[in-house]
Structure formats: C-alpha cells, structure tokens
C-alpha cells in the first residue's frame, strides 16, 4: 500500500509539471506573429498601390496615343477633302456620248496648243521670270495626276485638255516631259496623228534624260511606218538603238529595222 501511494504521488507531480507554457512565455511569440502579419499586410497594400499607379500610367499613355492617332486621322481627312474640292473645280462635266459620225469633227475642232515644237531648243531661251518650283510642285503634280487618270480611264478628250493646261501653267515643270509624252498618247488615241507626232518629237528633241525618251523615239518610228515614211522610221529606230542600246525598247527597234529592210528588199526586187 505504501508503494502504491508513493507511485500515485509521483504521477500527480508529473501531471502538474506537464501543464502548457504560461502567457508570459507566449507573449513574445504572439507579438512577433502580429508584427509579421502587419508587415505582410503592408507589403500587400504597397504592391496594390504600385499596381494602381502602373495602371494609371498605362491609361494615360493610351490616351496620348489615341489623341495622336486621332490628330493624324483628322489631318489626313482634311487633306483628302481639300484634294477632292480641287478636283471638283477642275473636273469636266460628263458629256453625253455623241454619234460616231460626230467624233471625227470633235477631234478636229479640239484645241491643239501648244503641240508643235519651237524652232530653237528651250535651253537657248532666257526667261525673265524664274519659276519657283517648290511653291507650285504640289499643284503641278495634282494637274498631271488628274490628266493621267483621265487618259487611263479612256477619257481622251479630258486628258488632252488636262495635259495642255498643265504644260501652259508649268512649261518647265518637273512633270513636263511626261506630260508631253502622254499628250502624244492621248492624241494618238484620238487619231490626231500629226499632233501625236509633234508631242513625241518634243520629248525626243528636248528631254534626252527623260524616262520617256526611248518610248518617244519608238512611237515616232511606228508613226512614220504608219505614214509609209520608211526613211524617217529607220532614222528614229537607229537613234533609239544608239542612244539606249541596253533598253528593252532597243530590241523592238532592231526587229522593226529588220522588217523594214526585208520589205525594202522585196520592193526593190519587184
């Protein structure tokens, strides 16, 4: 019995010693946990604030881009409207289609100024007034484009009138050589062969550096053949081959010369 009582006393003592830690012992750890939690909350709030600032900046950047794009669109729209108004001013009213019998009369009566080339080259003519090309470059380009589009649309009367007006206003302009060439094409389409010949000849004689120089010589050779002026045709083809030997048009001129020589040989045998 004494042994049992002693064991019970010992077990009771151990049970009392196993009681958990007191508040004084846990106070520091709890305080540390609270501090860690507060710090985590501050970090989260700071991160959210940074994200909010970034979003505001992105929105402002997008608004700036939108304003810039809108300004560009407004400027382009205003420019298109201005060009459209200019074209309305110079546009020719669409005329009713005339009978075929009246077409030849209309072509014959159409103005042909200035088609015939002057006797002296332009380099020998001294002008008192210096043309300010920079000030008129845009107007000349618009006039040339309008006449060219009319030609490509089959409105040959309107194209001839447009190229003539361009050459009257800008005789030494940047697009003068091409305007002369396409005026020749418009006259050719109207069957006004003399006027077409004069326009092509002006390019051939006065614009040796033009991108249309070789084409003008080829057209002159072809027109001379159509008029059965074989001697003149040979002269123009030979000139094209000599001045533009590497051009693809030179090959056409060589073939045309061979045909002319063969036809001349046949005629001599007959």
Backbone torsions as a table, in degrees:
resi	resn	phi	psi	omega
1	UNK	NA	-40.9	-179.8
2	UNK	-64.1	-37.2	179.2
3	UNK	-65.9	-43.3	-179.6
4	UNK	-64.0	-41.3	179.6
5	UNK	-63.7	-38.7	179.0
6	UNK	-64.9	-40.9	179.7
7	UNK	-64.3	-42.3	-179.6
8	UNK	-62.2	-40.5	-179.7
9	UNK	-64.3	-40.7	179.6
10	UNK	-65.9	-43.9	179.1
11	UNK	-62.2	-38.6	178.8
12	UNK	-64.5	-38.2	178.4
13	UNK	-66.4	-40.5	179.1
14	UNK	-65.5	-38.8	-179.3
15	UNK	-62.9	-40.9	179.2
16	UNK	-64.2	-36.6	-178.8
17	UNK	-72.8	-20.5	-177.6
18	UNK	-85.2	5.1	178.3
19	UNK	-62.9	143.4	-176.0
20	UNK	-60.1	170.0	-178.7
21	UNK	-65.5	155.1	-177.8
22	UNK	-84.3	170.6	-179.9
23	UNK	-61.6	-34.3	-179.9
24	UNK	-63.0	-36.0	179.6
25	UNK	-74.2	-34.2	-176.8
26	UNK	-87.0	-12.4	-172.4
27	UNK	-58.6	-44.5	-177.1
28	UNK	-65.3	-42.8	-178.4
29	UNK	-66.6	-38.0	178.2
30	UNK	-65.3	-41.8	178.9
31	UNK	-61.9	-41.0	178.4
32	UNK	-63.2	-39.3	179.3
33	UNK	-64.1	-41.3	179.5
34	UNK	-64.4	-42.0	178.5
35	UNK	-62.5	-42.7	180.0
36	UNK	-63.4	-40.1	179.5
37	UNK	-65.3	-42.3	179.0
38	UNK	-63.5	-41.3	179.8
39	UNK	-63.7	-41.6	178.3
40	UNK	-62.0	-40.0	179.6
41	UNK	-66.4	-39.5	178.3
42	UNK	-63.7	-41.6	178.8
43	UNK	-61.8	-43.0	179.7
44	UNK	-62.7	-42.7	179.7
45	UNK	-65.4	-39.9	179.6
46	UNK	-64.8	-41.9	178.5
47	UNK	-62.3	-43.4	178.9
48	UNK	-62.5	-39.2	179.8
49	UNK	-65.5	-41.8	178.2
50	UNK	-62.0	-43.9	178.9
51	UNK	-61.7	-39.3	179.1
52	UNK	-64.0	-40.6	178.1
53	UNK	-64.4	-42.2	179.3
54	UNK	-62.1	-43.9	179.8
55	UNK	-62.4	-41.6	178.1
56	UNK	-61.7	-40.6	178.6
57	UNK	-64.5	-42.6	178.5
58	UNK	-62.1	-40.7	178.4
59	UNK	-62.7	-42.6	178.7
60	UNK	-63.9	-40.8	177.7
61	UNK	-62.3	-42.2	178.5
62	UNK	-63.8	-39.4	178.5
63	UNK	-64.3	-38.3	177.8
64	UNK	-64.0	-44.9	178.5
65	UNK	-61.7	-42.6	179.8
66	UNK	-62.3	-41.5	178.8
67	UNK	-64.3	-40.8	178.8
68	UNK	-63.5	-46.6	179.8
69	UNK	-62.8	-40.2	-180.0
70	UNK	-64.8	-37.7	178.0
71	UNK	-64.7	-39.9	177.5
72	UNK	-65.1	-42.0	178.8
73	UNK	-62.8	-42.8	179.0
74	UNK	-62.3	-40.0	-179.9
75	UNK	-66.1	-43.4	178.5
76	UNK	-64.0	-41.0	179.2
77	UNK	-62.0	-42.3	179.3
78	UNK	-64.7	-38.5	179.8
79	UNK	-66.9	-41.6	178.7
80	UNK	-63.0	-42.6	179.4
81	UNK	-64.1	-37.0	179.0
82	UNK	-65.6	-45.1	177.6
83	UNK	-63.1	-38.7	-179.9
84	UNK	-63.6	-40.1	178.3
85	UNK	-66.1	-38.6	178.3
86	UNK	-64.3	-41.2	179.6
87	UNK	-66.3	-33.2	177.5
88	UNK	-64.8	-34.6	-178.3
89	UNK	-69.1	-42.6	-175.9
90	UNK	-91.1	-7.8	-176.8
91	UNK	-67.6	140.2	179.3
92	UNK	-91.4	134.7	177.7
93	UNK	-58.7	141.9	179.7
94	UNK	-71.3	120.7	-179.3
95	UNK	-90.8	153.3	177.3
96	UNK	-68.7	145.9	-179.1
97	UNK	-66.9	127.7	-178.0
98	UNK	-91.2	157.1	176.8
99	UNK	-59.8	155.8	-177.2
100	UNK	-60.7	-32.1	-178.1
101	UNK	-64.7	-26.5	-177.3
102	UNK	-91.3	-8.1	-176.5
103	UNK	-65.4	-45.8	-177.7
104	UNK	-62.1	-39.4	178.8
105	UNK	-63.3	-41.4	-179.8
106	UNK	-63.4	-42.6	179.6
107	UNK	-64.6	-40.5	-177.6
108	UNK	-67.1	-33.5	-177.1
109	UNK	-85.7	-10.3	-175.5
110	UNK	-68.5	143.1	-178.0
111	UNK	-61.3	139.5	-177.5
112	UNK	-123.3	21.8	-179.9
113	UNK	-87.8	150.2	-28.9
114	UNK	-91.5	117.0	-176.7
115	UNK	-106.3	-41.3	-177.6
116	UNK	-71.6	132.1	-178.3
117	UNK	-71.2	144.3	176.9
118	UNK	-68.5	158.0	-178.4
119	UNK	-68.0	-36.6	179.1
120	UNK	-99.5	142.4	178.2
121	UNK	-65.8	152.5	-178.0
122	UNK	-59.0	-25.6	-177.8
123	UNK	-66.5	-19.9	-179.2
124	UNK	-89.9	-6.2	-178.1
125	UNK	-96.1	126.2	178.6
126	UNK	-99.9	126.3	-179.3
127	UNK	-102.0	139.8	178.6
128	UNK	-79.3	-26.9	-177.2
129	UNK	-104.6	126.8	177.6
130	UNK	-90.6	124.4	-177.8
131	UNK	-78.2	126.7	177.2
132	UNK	-84.9	92.2	-174.9
133	UNK	-64.5	-34.4	-178.3
134	UNK	-62.3	-36.1	-176.8
135	UNK	-74.3	-26.8	-175.1
136	UNK	-111.2	4.8	-174.8
137	UNK	-59.5	-44.2	-177.5
138	UNK	-67.3	-41.4	179.8
139	UNK	-65.3	-40.8	179.3
140	UNK	-64.4	-41.7	-179.8
141	UNK	-62.9	-41.5	179.1
142	UNK	-64.8	-40.6	178.9
143	UNK	-65.1	-43.1	179.1
144	UNK	-63.6	-45.2	-179.0
145	UNK	-62.3	-42.0	-179.9
146	UNK	-62.4	-45.1	179.9
147	UNK	-68.0	-38.6	-179.9
148	UNK	-64.8	-42.4	178.3
149	UNK	-64.4	-36.6	176.8
150	UNK	-63.4	-41.3	178.5
151	UNK	-62.9	-47.5	-178.3
152	UNK	-68.2	-19.0	177.6
153	UNK	-91.2	0.8	178.3
154	UNK	85.6	9.3	178.3
155	UNK	-93.5	74.3	-169.8
156	UNK	-67.6	-36.8	178.1
157	UNK	-60.9	-47.7	-179.9
158	UNK	-65.3	-38.5	179.6
159	UNK	-64.9	-44.8	179.4
160	UNK	-59.9	-45.3	179.8
161	UNK	-62.4	-42.3	-178.3
162	UNK	-65.1	-44.8	179.4
163	UNK	-66.0	-38.4	177.2
164	UNK	-62.0	-43.8	179.5
165	UNK	-65.4	-38.0	177.8
166	UNK	-63.2	-44.9	-178.4
167	UNK	-69.1	-31.4	175.1
168	UNK	-65.3	-41.1	-176.0
169	UNK	-81.2	-34.5	-175.8
170	UNK	-133.0	67.9	-175.7
171	UNK	-64.1	-26.2	178.6
172	UNK	-113.6	25.2	-175.5
173	UNK	-73.2	173.0	-177.9
174	UNK	-64.8	-30.5	-176.8
175	UNK	-104.8	15.0	-175.5
176	UNK	-63.6	-43.8	-177.6
177	UNK	-62.3	-42.3	-179.8
178	UNK	-71.3	-33.6	177.1
179	UNK	-63.6	-40.6	176.6
180	UNK	-61.5	-43.8	-178.1
181	UNK	-64.1	-48.2	-177.4
182	UNK	-71.5	-25.0	171.2
183	UNK	-63.1	-41.0	175.2
184	UNK	-59.9	-41.7	178.6
185	UNK	-64.1	-41.0	178.9
186	UNK	-64.4	-42.9	178.1
187	UNK	-65.2	-37.1	178.0
188	UNK	-63.3	-40.8	177.6
189	UNK	-65.9	-26.8	178.4
190	UNK	-88.1	3.4	-178.2
191	UNK	65.1	20.5	174.1
192	UNK	-91.0	77.9	-168.7
193	UNK	-66.5	-39.2	-179.7
194	UNK	-63.1	-44.8	178.9
195	UNK	-64.9	-39.2	177.5
196	UNK	-63.0	-44.2	179.2
197	UNK	-59.0	-44.6	-179.0
198	UNK	-64.4	-38.4	179.5
199	UNK	-66.3	-46.2	178.6
200	UNK	-63.8	-38.3	-179.0
201	UNK	-66.1	-34.6	178.2
202	UNK	-61.9	-42.1	177.5
203	UNK	-64.6	-45.5	-177.2
204	UNK	-63.4	-35.0	-174.8
205	UNK	-89.8	-25.1	-170.6
206	UNK	-120.3	-7.8	-179.4
207	UNK	-131.7	66.7	-178.5
208	UNK	-64.8	-20.6	-179.6
209	UNK	-96.3	2.0	-177.0
210	UNK	-70.9	149.2	175.8
211	UNK	-68.0	-14.7	-180.0
212	UNK	-101.6	6.8	-176.2
213	UNK	-64.4	-48.6	179.9
214	UNK	-63.2	-40.8	179.4
215	UNK	-63.8	-38.0	179.6
216	UNK	-65.0	-41.8	178.0
217	UNK	-63.4	-40.5	178.3
218	UNK	-63.7	-42.9	178.9
219	UNK	-63.0	-39.3	178.7
220	UNK	-63.6	-41.2	176.5
221	UNK	-62.8	-43.4	-180.0
222	UNK	-65.8	-41.8	177.3
223	UNK	-63.5	-39.4	178.6
224	UNK	-64.1	-38.8	175.6
225	UNK	-63.4	-42.6	179.0
226	UNK	-59.9	-34.3	-179.7
227	UNK	-90.4	7.7	179.0
228	UNK	60.3	33.7	174.3
229	UNK	-103.7	74.7	-172.2
230	UNK	-65.5	-34.1	178.6
231	UNK	-61.7	-43.9	177.8
232	UNK	-66.8	-38.1	179.2
233	UNK	-61.8	-43.8	179.0
234	UNK	-62.0	-38.7	179.6
235	UNK	-63.1	-45.0	-178.9
236	UNK	-68.7	-41.9	178.8
237	UNK	-63.0	-42.2	180.0
238	UNK	-64.8	-39.2	178.4
239	UNK	-64.1	-40.5	177.9
240	UNK	-62.6	-44.9	-178.9
241	UNK	-64.6	-38.1	-178.3
242	UNK	-71.6	-43.0	-173.9
243	UNK	-86.6	-22.8	-179.9
244	UNK	-134.8	62.3	-173.9
245	UNK	-63.8	-27.8	-177.2
246	UNK	-93.0	-1.6	-178.2
247	UNK	-74.5	149.1	175.4
248	UNK	-65.3	-26.1	178.3
249	UNK	-71.5	-25.6	176.9
250	UNK	-62.7	-35.1	178.0
251	UNK	-65.0	-39.8	176.0
252	UNK	-63.5	-38.1	178.9
253	UNK	-65.2	-39.8	178.2
254	UNK	-62.5	-43.7	178.5
255	UNK	-63.2	-39.9	179.2
256	UNK	-65.4	-37.6	178.2
257	UNK	-64.5	-40.5	178.0
258	UNK	-61.7	-44.1	178.8
259	UNK	-62.7	-41.3	179.3
260	UNK	-64.1	-42.3	179.6
261	UNK	-65.5	-39.6	178.2
262	UNK	-65.9	-42.6	179.8
263	UNK	-66.5	-36.0	178.7
264	UNK	-66.9	-37.1	177.6
265	UNK	-65.4	-38.7	178.3
266	UNK	-64.7	-41.6	-179.1
267	UNK	-65.2	-38.7	-180.0
268	UNK	-66.3	-38.9	179.3
269	UNK	-65.5	-37.4	178.6
270	UNK	-69.5	NA	NA
